[in-house]
Amino acid sequence: MEALDETETDTSTRLFGGTIMSPVPDPYPVYRRLRHECPVIALSGPLGRTTLITRYGDVCTALKDGATFSSRGNARGIGLVMGRTILEMEGQEHLRQRRLVTPAFSPRALREGLERVVEQTIHQLIDGFARDGHADLVSQFTFTYPLRVMAHVMGLPISDFEQFHHWALDLLSIAVDPQRGFDAAQKIVDYLRPILEERRREPKDDLVSTLLHAEIEGERLTEEEVLSFLRLLLPAGAETTYRLTGSLLFVLLTHDDVLAEVHADRAALDLAIEETLRWEAAVQYVSRETTRAVEVAGTLLPEGELLMLAVGSANRDETRFDDPDRFDIHRTNVSDHVSFGFGEHFCLGSNLARLEARAAARILLERLPNLRFAPDADCRIVGLAFRSPDRLPVVFDPA
């Protein structure tokens, strides 16, 4: 057993080009090397030192053992701009606050109206380019589609979805550019405060009104607690599903066999979604903090160590998934991916994310006959902390 050495940050600099947020086009060869040579490695970045854990078994252990690997680590990262949210809460406090929003994302809610809203949103966006015979499915579809759905769930009358999504992206850039993250957080608050005042005076049947008027043990949430909820749910709902949907479309347009199977049997779409979640996790890292000294993969971590669990690496661990870099919708253990986490912090919006990705792919294929990449398209999945295609130029038979 050995302790972490500060000099290991030099290794991270060589491997990642200086910081964990660098624009590495394909991190998976680096992850493979780390899993074999250095599965626990210290990194340096704008927010200080953190430790990266890359093996599937170690990531799962940390996700399941909240007593040793606390979610309070999020307070030292995204919590700086989002405020105190359920991401960093634990135990009864986490359970009480999670219960406030769970009904809005339950399977029952998805059946009772939300699926209709999702489909209406998709059709409205497709109407904007269906007659053109060409489109960029990122800028014209995936970029604002999930945010529009989330705004409906929350009851927020967002007038400029593209601007709001740019704020959400800036908010999540806290580890790369802290000031940009803080500025975005303030812009979102300035936008939301008048809406909160209106809902406080005139409650409606939406999640914002629920958060403002609900009581937890006889007390209502403070305005800052409500704003923290909104700063979490809006970017989370917009960012992760936007990336999942884009990566799913990329897969369908680059794997003719998968596309043919989906055309023949729409049930294959669910398999393609699960394999996309494994193959290209939209969110590549999850933060945790050690509550005591603990050994991971032969390395002794001190109490209070900030960890980054490499979900993307775990999902491509060859000890868990055969030929992990190959996209295969018929894997027997495809659902073993950790893209939605484990335990009490399992992703609240997982059902909605799957619904949105499934509906988007299905309706796009139905409404855009002969959908394919444009002849001069140069597309790839990019990013490190967050991964998805940045453009999807396609052509199709116009309506």
C-alpha positions as CSV (number, residue, x, y, z in Angstrom):
1,M,0.0,0.0,0.0
2,E,1.3,3.5,-0.9
3,A,0.2,7.0,-0.3
4,L,-0.4,9.5,-3.0
5,D,2.6,11.4,-4.1
6,E,2.4,15.1,-5.1
7,T,4.7,14.3,-8.0
8,E,2.0,12.2,-9.6
9,T,0.4,15.5,-10.8
10,D,3.3,15.6,-13.2
11,T,2.1,12.4,-14.7
12,S,-1.4,13.8,-15.1
13,T,0.0,16.9,-16.9
14,R,1.7,14.6,-19.4
15,L,-1.3,12.4,-19.9
16,F,-4.0,15.1,-20.0
17,G,-2.1,18.1,-21.4
18,G,-2.1,20.0,-18.2
19,T,-5.6,19.8,-16.6
20,I,-8.4,17.4,-16.5
21,M,-10.6,19.8,-18.5
22,S,-8.3,20.0,-21.5
23,P,-9.9,19.4,-24.9
24,V,-8.7,15.8,-25.3
25,P,-10.4,14.4,-28.4
26,D,-10.4,10.8,-27.3
27,P,-9.7,10.2,-23.6
28,Y,-10.2,6.4,-23.7
29,P,-6.7,5.3,-24.6
30,V,-5.5,7.4,-21.6
31,Y,-8.1,5.8,-19.3
32,R,-7.0,2.4,-20.5
33,R,-3.4,3.2,-19.6
34,L,-4.4,4.6,-16.2
35,R,-6.5,1.6,-15.4
36,H,-3.5,-0.7,-16.0
37,E,-0.6,1.5,-14.7
38,C,-2.0,4.1,-12.2
39,P,-5.7,3.5,-11.4
40,V,-5.6,6.2,-8.6
41,I,-3.8,9.4,-9.7
42,A,-3.5,12.9,-8.2
43,L,-4.4,15.7,-10.6
44,S,-4.0,19.5,-10.3
45,G,-6.5,22.1,-11.6
46,P,-8.0,25.5,-11.0
47,L,-9.9,24.2,-8.0
48,G,-6.8,22.6,-6.5
49,R,-5.8,19.0,-6.1
50,T,-8.1,16.1,-6.8
51,T,-7.7,12.4,-7.2
52,L,-8.9,10.5,-10.3
53,I,-10.2,6.9,-9.9
54,T,-10.6,5.0,-13.1
55,R,-11.4,1.3,-12.6
56,Y,-15.0,0.0,-12.7
57,G,-14.8,-1.8,-9.4
58,D,-13.3,1.1,-7.5
59,V,-15.8,3.6,-9.0
60,C,-18.7,1.3,-8.0
61,T,-17.4,0.9,-4.5
62,A,-17.2,4.7,-4.1
63,L,-20.6,5.3,-5.5
64,K,-22.2,2.7,-3.2
65,D,-20.4,3.5,0.0
66,G,-21.6,7.0,0.9
67,A,-20.4,6.7,4.4
68,T,-16.8,6.6,3.3
69,F,-17.0,8.4,0.0
70,S,-19.2,11.4,0.8
71,S,-21.2,13.4,-1.8
72,R,-20.3,16.5,0.1
73,G,-17.3,16.7,-2.3
74,N,-19.7,18.4,-4.7
75,A,-19.6,21.5,-2.5
76,R,-16.0,22.0,-3.5
77,G,-16.8,22.0,-7.2
78,I,-20.2,22.6,-8.8
79,G,-21.6,23.6,-5.4
80,L,-19.6,26.8,-5.6
81,V,-21.9,28.2,-8.3
82,M,-25.1,26.2,-7.7
83,G,-25.3,26.7,-4.0
84,R,-26.1,24.0,-1.5
85,T,-28.1,21.3,-3.4
86,I,-29.2,17.7,-3.0
87,L,-26.0,16.7,-4.9
88,E,-24.0,17.3,-1.7
89,M,-26.7,16.4,0.8
90,E,-26.8,13.0,2.6
91,G,-29.1,10.9,4.7
92,Q,-32.4,12.3,5.9
93,E,-31.7,15.8,4.6
94,H,-31.1,14.5,1.1
95,L,-34.2,12.2,1.3
96,R,-36.5,15.0,2.5
97,Q,-35.4,17.4,-0.3
98,R,-35.4,14.7,-3.0
99,R,-39.0,13.9,-2.2
100,L,-40.0,17.4,-3.2
101,V,-39.0,16.9,-6.9
102,T,-39.3,13.1,-7.3
103,P,-43.0,13.2,-8.3
104,A,-42.3,15.4,-11.3
105,F,-39.9,12.8,-12.7
106,S,-41.7,9.6,-11.8
107,P,-42.9,7.0,-14.4
108,R,-46.4,8.1,-13.6
109,A,-45.7,11.7,-14.4
110,L,-44.1,10.6,-17.7
111,R,-47.2,8.7,-18.6
112,E,-49.6,11.4,-17.6
113,G,-48.9,14.2,-20.0
114,L,-45.1,14.7,-20.0
115,E,-44.6,12.3,-22.9
116,R,-47.1,14.3,-24.9
117,V,-45.1,17.5,-24.1
118,V,-41.9,15.8,-25.2
119,E,-43.3,14.8,-28.5
120,Q,-44.9,18.2,-29.2
121,T,-41.5,19.8,-28.5
122,I,-39.8,17.5,-31.0
123,H,-42.3,18.1,-33.7
124,Q,-42.2,21.9,-33.3
125,L,-38.4,21.9,-33.7
126,I,-38.5,19.5,-36.7
127,D,-41.1,21.7,-38.3
128,G,-38.4,24.4,-38.5
129,F,-36.2,22.5,-41.0
130,A,-38.2,19.5,-42.3
131,R,-38.8,21.2,-45.7
132,D,-35.1,22.1,-46.1
133,G,-33.7,18.7,-46.8
134,H,-30.7,19.5,-44.5
135,A,-30.0,20.5,-40.9
136,D,-27.5,20.6,-38.1
137,L,-29.2,18.4,-35.6
138,V,-27.1,19.9,-32.7
139,S,-27.7,23.6,-33.3
140,Q,-31.2,23.2,-34.6
141,F,-32.5,20.4,-32.4
142,T,-30.5,18.8,-29.5
143,F,-29.1,22.0,-28.1
144,T,-32.4,23.5,-26.8
145,Y,-34.7,20.5,-27.0
146,P,-34.2,19.1,-23.4
147,L,-34.2,22.6,-21.9
148,R,-37.6,23.3,-23.4
149,V,-38.9,20.1,-21.8
150,M,-37.4,20.9,-18.4
151,A,-38.7,24.5,-18.5
152,H,-42.2,23.0,-19.0
153,V,-41.8,20.7,-16.1
154,M,-40.7,23.5,-13.8
155,G,-43.2,26.0,-15.2
156,L,-40.6,28.6,-16.3
157,P,-41.5,30.9,-19.2
158,I,-38.0,31.0,-20.7
159,S,-38.1,33.4,-23.7
160,D,-34.6,32.7,-25.1
161,F,-33.8,29.0,-24.7
162,E,-30.4,29.3,-26.6
163,Q,-29.2,32.1,-24.3
164,F,-30.3,30.2,-21.2
165,H,-28.5,27.1,-22.3
166,H,-25.3,29.0,-22.9
167,W,-25.6,30.2,-19.3
168,A,-26.1,26.6,-18.2
169,L,-22.9,25.6,-20.1
170,D,-21.0,28.4,-18.5
171,L,-22.3,27.4,-15.1
172,L,-20.9,24.0,-15.5
173,S,-17.5,25.4,-16.6
174,I,-16.6,26.2,-12.9
175,A,-13.5,23.9,-13.0
176,V,-12.1,25.5,-16.1
177,D,-13.1,29.2,-15.7
178,P,-14.5,29.9,-12.2
179,Q,-15.3,33.5,-12.9
180,R,-17.4,32.5,-16.0
181,G,-19.3,30.1,-13.8
182,F,-20.0,32.7,-11.1
183,D,-21.1,35.2,-13.7
184,A,-23.5,32.7,-15.3
185,A,-24.9,31.8,-11.8
186,Q,-25.7,35.4,-11.2
187,K,-27.4,35.8,-14.6
188,I,-29.6,32.8,-14.0
189,V,-30.6,34.2,-10.6
190,D,-31.4,37.6,-12.0
191,Y,-33.6,35.9,-14.6
192,L,-35.4,33.6,-12.1
193,R,-36.1,36.0,-9.2
194,P,-39.0,37.9,-10.9
195,I,-40.6,34.5,-11.8
196,L,-40.3,33.3,-8.2
197,E,-42.0,36.5,-7.0
198,E,-44.8,35.9,-9.4
199,R,-45.2,32.3,-8.3
200,R,-45.1,33.3,-4.7
201,R,-48.1,35.6,-5.3
202,E,-49.9,33.3,-7.7
203,P,-49.0,29.6,-7.4
204,K,-49.5,27.3,-10.4
205,D,-49.5,23.6,-11.0
206,D,-45.7,23.4,-11.6
207,L,-42.5,22.5,-9.8
208,V,-41.4,26.1,-9.1
209,S,-44.7,26.6,-7.1
210,T,-44.2,23.3,-5.4
211,L,-40.7,24.3,-4.2
212,L,-41.8,27.7,-3.1
213,H,-44.8,26.6,-1.0
214,A,-43.8,23.1,0.1
215,E,-43.0,22.6,3.8
216,I,-40.2,20.3,5.2
217,E,-40.8,19.6,8.9
218,G,-42.9,22.6,9.2
219,E,-40.6,25.0,7.4
220,R,-40.6,26.3,3.8
221,L,-37.5,26.4,1.7
222,T,-35.7,29.7,1.6
223,E,-35.4,31.6,-1.6
224,E,-31.7,30.7,-1.9
225,E,-32.6,27.0,-1.4
226,V,-35.2,27.3,-4.2
227,L,-32.7,29.0,-6.5
228,S,-30.2,26.3,-5.8
229,F,-32.7,23.7,-6.8
230,L,-33.4,25.5,-10.1
231,R,-29.7,26.1,-10.8
232,L,-29.2,22.4,-10.4
233,L,-32.2,21.0,-12.2
234,L,-32.2,23.3,-15.3
235,P,-28.6,22.7,-16.3
236,A,-28.7,19.1,-15.4
237,G,-31.9,18.5,-17.4
238,A,-30.6,20.4,-20.3
239,E,-27.0,19.4,-20.4
240,T,-27.0,15.6,-19.9
241,T,-30.0,14.8,-22.1
242,Y,-28.8,17.2,-24.9
243,R,-25.5,15.2,-24.9
244,L,-27.1,11.8,-24.7
245,T,-29.4,12.5,-27.5
246,G,-26.6,13.9,-29.7
247,S,-24.4,10.9,-29.1
248,L,-27.3,8.5,-29.8
249,L,-28.0,10.2,-33.1
250,F,-24.2,10.1,-33.9
251,V,-24.2,6.3,-33.2
252,L,-27.2,5.6,-35.4
253,L,-25.7,7.6,-38.3
254,T,-22.3,5.9,-38.0
255,H,-23.4,2.3,-37.4
256,D,-25.4,1.1,-40.4
257,D,-26.2,-2.2,-38.7
258,V,-27.6,-0.5,-35.6
259,L,-29.7,1.9,-37.7
260,A,-31.1,-1.0,-39.8
261,E,-32.0,-2.9,-36.7
262,V,-33.8,0.2,-35.2
263,H,-35.7,0.7,-38.4
264,A,-36.8,-2.9,-38.4
265,D,-37.7,-3.0,-34.7
266,R,-38.1,0.1,-32.6
267,A,-37.5,-2.0,-29.5
268,A,-33.8,-2.0,-30.5
269,L,-33.8,1.7,-29.8
270,D,-33.9,1.1,-26.0
271,L,-30.8,-1.2,-26.4
272,A,-29.1,1.5,-28.4
273,I,-29.8,4.1,-25.7
274,E,-28.3,1.9,-22.9
275,E,-25.2,1.1,-25.0
276,T,-24.8,4.8,-25.8
277,L,-25.0,5.6,-22.1
278,R,-22.1,3.0,-21.5
279,W,-20.1,3.9,-24.6
280,E,-20.2,7.6,-24.3
281,A,-21.3,8.8,-20.9
282,A,-22.5,12.4,-21.2
283,V,-21.1,13.3,-17.8
284,Q,-17.7,11.7,-17.4
285,Y,-16.9,12.5,-13.7
286,V,-18.7,12.3,-10.4
287,S,-17.2,14.1,-7.3
288,R,-16.8,12.5,-3.9
289,E,-14.8,13.2,-0.7
290,T,-13.3,10.7,1.7
291,T,-14.6,10.8,5.3
292,R,-11.7,8.8,6.6
293,A,-8.4,7.4,5.4
294,V,-9.1,4.6,3.0
295,E,-7.2,2.3,0.6
296,V,-8.2,2.3,-3.1
297,A,-6.4,0.0,-5.6
298,G,-3.4,-0.2,-3.2
299,T,-3.2,3.5,-2.7
300,L,-3.9,5.1,0.7
301,L,-6.1,8.2,0.5
302,P,-6.3,10.6,3.4
303,E,-9.4,11.8,5.1
304,G,-10.8,14.8,3.2
305,E,-9.4,13.9,-0.2
306,L,-11.5,15.2,-3.1
307,L,-12.1,12.5,-5.7
308,M,-13.2,12.4,-9.3
309,L,-14.8,9.1,-10.2
310,A,-14.1,8.5,-13.9
311,V,-17.5,7.2,-15.0
312,G,-16.4,7.2,-18.6
313,S,-13.4,5.1,-17.8
314,A,-15.4,2.7,-15.7
315,N,-17.9,2.1,-18.5
316,R,-15.0,1.1,-20.8
317,D,-13.2,-1.2,-18.2
318,E,-12.2,-4.4,-20.1
319,T,-12.5,-6.4,-16.9
320,R,-16.3,-5.7,-16.9
321,F,-17.1,-5.2,-20.6
322,D,-15.7,-7.4,-23.3
323,D,-14.2,-5.4,-26.2
324,P,-15.4,-2.2,-24.4
325,D,-14.5,0.3,-27.2
326,R,-16.9,-1.6,-29.6
327,F,-20.5,-0.3,-29.8
328,D,-22.7,-3.4,-29.3
329,I,-26.4,-3.2,-28.4
330,H,-26.5,-6.9,-27.7
331,R,-24.2,-7.0,-24.7
332,T,-25.7,-9.1,-22.0
333,N,-24.5,-6.7,-19.3
334,V,-25.0,-3.4,-21.0
335,S,-27.1,-2.1,-18.2
336,D,-24.1,-2.4,-15.8
337,H,-23.0,1.0,-16.9
338,V,-22.6,3.6,-14.1
339,S,-23.7,6.7,-16.2
340,F,-26.6,7.4,-13.8
341,G,-24.7,6.5,-10.6
342,F,-25.8,4.2,-7.8
343,G,-27.6,4.3,-4.5
344,E,-29.3,7.3,-3.0
345,H,-27.8,9.7,-5.5
346,F,-28.9,7.7,-8.5
347,C,-29.9,10.2,-11.2
348,L,-33.4,11.6,-10.5
349,G,-34.0,12.3,-14.2
350,S,-32.9,9.0,-15.7
351,N,-36.4,8.0,-16.8
352,L,-36.9,11.4,-18.4
353,A,-33.5,11.3,-20.1
354,R,-34.3,7.9,-21.7
355,L,-37.8,9.0,-22.7
356,E,-36.4,12.2,-24.4
357,A,-33.7,10.3,-26.2
358,R,-36.0,7.6,-27.4
359,A,-38.7,10.0,-28.6
360,A,-36.2,12.2,-30.4
361,A,-34.6,9.4,-32.3
362,R,-37.9,7.7,-33.2
363,I,-39.6,10.9,-34.5
364,L,-36.6,12.1,-36.4
365,L,-36.3,8.8,-38.2
366,E,-40.0,8.9,-39.0
367,R,-40.2,12.4,-40.2
368,L,-36.9,12.7,-42.0
369,P,-36.8,9.9,-44.6
370,N,-33.3,8.7,-45.7
371,L,-31.6,10.5,-42.8
372,R,-27.9,10.5,-43.2
373,F,-24.8,12.6,-42.7
374,A,-24.1,15.4,-45.2
375,P,-21.5,14.4,-47.8
376,D,-18.9,16.9,-46.4
377,A,-19.7,16.2,-42.7
378,D,-16.8,16.0,-40.3
379,C,-18.4,14.8,-37.1
380,R,-17.0,13.3,-34.0
381,I,-17.8,13.1,-30.3
382,V,-15.6,15.6,-28.3
383,G,-15.1,16.8,-24.8
384,L,-13.6,15.4,-21.6
385,A,-15.7,16.3,-18.6
386,F,-18.8,16.3,-20.8
387,R,-18.9,14.4,-24.1
388,S,-21.1,14.6,-27.2
389,P,-20.9,15.6,-30.9
390,D,-20.6,19.4,-31.4
391,R,-22.3,19.3,-34.8
392,L,-24.4,16.8,-36.7
393,P,-24.9,18.1,-40.3
394,V,-27.4,15.8,-42.0
395,V,-29.4,15.5,-45.2
396,F,-32.7,13.8,-45.8
397,D,-35.6,13.7,-48.2
398,P,-37.5,17.0,-47.6
399,A,-41.1,16.9,-46.5
